[in-house]
Amino acid sequence: MSYERGWQALNLQMPDQIPHTEYVSNPAWVKRLTGLDMYDPAQAAEAAVALVRAWDYDLRWLNMAPPNQPRLTHMGTAVWRDGFEVTDNRVCPFTGVEDVLSFDPVEAIGILPHDELVEHFARTWRHAQDQTPSAVVPGGYYNTIFSWCILTFGWDLFLTAAALDEERFDRVLEGFFELSMASFRAQAQCGCKVFICHDDIVWTSGAVFRPEWYREHVFPRYRRLWQPLRDAGIIILFCSDGDYTEFIDDLADCGADGFIFEPMTDLDYVVENYGQSKAIIGNIDCRILTFGGEGDIRAEVKRCADLGRDCPGYFFAVGNHIPYNVPVESVATYADAIRELGRRR
C-alpha cells in the first residue's frame, strides 16, 4: 500500500492517507523501530533499509553519483552524535580566485562513457528499489550546479570568484553543467520513474546572490538538465535546504513537478499557488521536534496537515531531517501524529 500511496501522490491522485518520507540520522529511533544500530558499520546498510520498511515510507530518499565523482574540498562536518570524530583531512586544492576561474571541471574530473553511466545508475537504482519494493524509489543527483561549486571550491572562493569575474565563472558553471548533464541523461534511461534534483541554492535567510544571477546562470541550466528526464516522462522533484520561496515560480517554470523543502520555505505560498498541480514534500520544523513538547509537535503536524490535506501531492516530512539530538519520544509523538492527522477519510 505504501508504494501505491506514494505513486498516487506523485501523480496528484489524492491517496486516502497523506503519504510520508523521511531522512533520519537518529540512532535511538532507528534502534527502537528496527533493533539495529545505524552507526555500527556492520549494521548501517541493513538499518537504513529496515527503517524504510518499518516506518512504512511511501517515498525513499536516493541520490546517485557516478563512480568517478570526487569532492575536492572538505567543507566541515556537523556532529550529530556523542564521540564522533572528523577523519576527513582533505585540504582545498585551490589557493586563490585565479585557480577557480581557470578550473575546467570536465578536464579535471572527466565524464564516463554514456553506456557505462546508464549501467551504473540502472544497477544502483534497481538494487535500491528491490530492497524496498513497498516504497517509491527515485533516481537523483546531489551536486547539480550550485552544490558543485560549494563542494569543489568551498564557500569563500566560490562566492569571491563568482562576484569578481562573472563571465569567466560562468564558463566554470558550464563545465559543471556538462558533468551533471552526463548523469541526468544516463538516469533518464536507468529505469526510475521519479528523480530528485538536489541543489542547495539558498541559505536560511534566502538567496545567496541577487535573484537575477540565478536567472541568468542557474535556472536556464536546470531547464536544459531536466529536458532528458521530461522527455522520458520522469517526475522531477527539486530539493534545496534554506528558504527558496522567491524561486518557486522560477523552478516551476523550469519544469519542476514538485518541491522538497525545509520550514523556511513558505508552505502557504506553495499550497496557494501549486497545491493542485505539484507534489509538495516537507516543511515540518525539526526545531519543534527537538525542543517542543507533545502539544507543540502535534500542533506543527496539524499545521502542515491542514495545509496539505486538500493537496493531492502533499507528503509529510521533517524539514532537513531528524538528527541525533531529537528525543526519541518526540519522534514517536511525531510518528503517531502524522498517522492520525494524515487521514483524509
C-alpha positions, 0 to 999 in steps of 0.5 A, a space after each residue: 500500500 505504501 508504494 501505491 500511496 506514494 505513486 498516487 501522490 506523485 501523480 496528484 491522485 489524492 491517496 486516502 492517507 497523506 503519504 510520508 518520507 523521511 531522512 533520519 540520522 537518529 540512532 535511538 529511533 532507528 534502534 527502537 523501530 528496527 533493533 539495529 544500530 545505524 552507526 555500527 558499520 556492520 549494521 548501517 546498510 541493513 538499518 537504513 533499509 529496515 527503517 524504510 520498511 518499518 516506518 512504512 515510507 511511501 517515498 525513499 530518499 536516493 541520490 546517485 553519483 557516478 563512480 568517478 565523482 570526487 569532492 575536492 574540498 572538505 567543507 566541515 562536518 556537523 556532529 550529530 552524535 556523542 564521540 564522533 570524530 572528523 577523519 576527513 583531512 582533505 585540504 582545498 586544492 585551490 589557493 586563490 580566485 585565479 585557480 577557480 576561474 581557470 578550473 575546467 571541471 570536465 578536464 579535471 574530473 572527466 565524464 564516463 562513457 554514456 553506456 557505462 553511466 546508464 549501467 551504473 545508475 540502472 544497477 544502483 537504482 534497481 538494487 535500491 528499489 528491490 530492497 524496498 519494493 513497498 516504497 517509491 524509489 527515485 533516481 537523483 543527483 546531489 551536486 547539480 550546479 550550485 552544490 558543485 561549486 560549494 563542494 569543489 571550491 568551498 564557500 569563500 572562493 566560490 562566492 569571491 570568484 563568482 562576484 569578481 569575474 562573472 563571465 569567466 565563472 560562468 564558463 566554470 558553471 558550464 563545465 559543471 553543467 556538462 558533468 551533471 548533464 552526463 548523469 541526468 541523461 544516463 538516469 533518464 534511461 536507468 529505469 526510475 520513474 521519479 528523480 530528485 534534483 538536489 541543489 542547495 541554492 539558498 541559505 536560511 535567510 534566502 538567496 545567496 546572490 541577487 535573484 537575477 544571477 540565478 536567472 541568468 546562470 542557474 535556472 536556464 541550466 536546470 531547464 536544459 538538465 531536466 529536458 532528458 528526464 521530461 522527455 522520458 516522462 520522469 517526475 522531477 522533484 527539486 530539493 534545496 535546504 534554506 528558504 527558496 520561496 522567491 524561486 518557486 515560480 522560477 523552478 516551476 517554470 523550469 519544469 519542476 513537478 514538485 518541491 522538497 523543502 525545509 520550514 523556511 520555505 513558505 508552505 502557504 505560498 506553495 499550497 496557494 499557488 501549486 497545491 493542485 498541480 505539484 507534489 509538495 514534500 516537507 516543511 515540518 520544523 525539526 526545531 519543534 521536534 527537538 525542543 517542543 513538547 507533545 502539544 507543540 509537535 502535534 500542533 506543527 503536524 496539524 499545521 502542515 496537515 491542514 495545509 496539505 490535506 486538500 493537496 493531492 501531492 502533499 507528503 509529510 516530512 521533517 524539514 532537513 531531517 531528524 538528527 541525533 539530538 531529537 528525543 526519541 519520544 518526540 519522534 514517536 509523538 511525531 510518528 503517531 501524529 502524522 498517522 492520525 492527522 494524515 487521514 483524509 477519510 
